[in-house]
Amino acid sequence: MKHKKKKLPVNLDDLVKASRRGSREGEQELLGPGFHSTNRVHRSKKTYTRKAKHKSSLTD
């Protein structure tokens, strides 16, 4: 005689974990593995930088 496993009720924490995991997996499928920032600070065009690739864009 086999015993049936008890089904535990689903907690709100479990739902949140599952949705975060699904979101993370979906994002990795789209963007690839690793960290990808979604919210970036808007840099001013006048922000000083020494790099040559940025100097040409300031003169435009």
N, C-alpha and C positions, 0 to 999 in steps of 0.2 A: 504494500500500500504506500503510494507516494504522497508526500505532504505538499500542499500547494503553498507557494510563497505568498506572504502577505503583501498586498499592494499598499504602499505608503501614500498618503495624500500628498498632492503636489503643493509645495510651498511657493510663496511669492519669490523667495530667494532663488529657488530652482528655475523659475520662469525667467528671471532676470539673467541668470548665468547662461541659460540656453540661448536667449536672444543675443547676448553679447558674443557668445561663441559663434553663432551663426553669422552675425554681422562681421566678425573678424575674419572668418573663413571666406565669406563672400568678397570682402575687400582684398584679401590676398590672392584670390582668383583673378580679380581685375587688374591689380597693380603689381603683383608679384610679391615674393617674400621680403620681409624686412619692415622697417618703420617708414610710414608715410604720413607726413603732417597734413592735417585737413584745414586747420585754421592758422594762417600766417599773418604776421603783423604787416600792415601796409607801409612800405618804405617810401619816404618822400623822394622825389626826383632830385632834390637838392642835397640829399645825404652824401657826405663826403666819403669817397673811397679812392684808394690809390691804384686800383687795378686798371690796366690799360683798356680792357674790354669795356669798362664802364665810363671811362673818360670821353670816349667818342660819342656816347649817347647823350651826354650833358650839353654838348655843343650844338646839337640839332635844334 
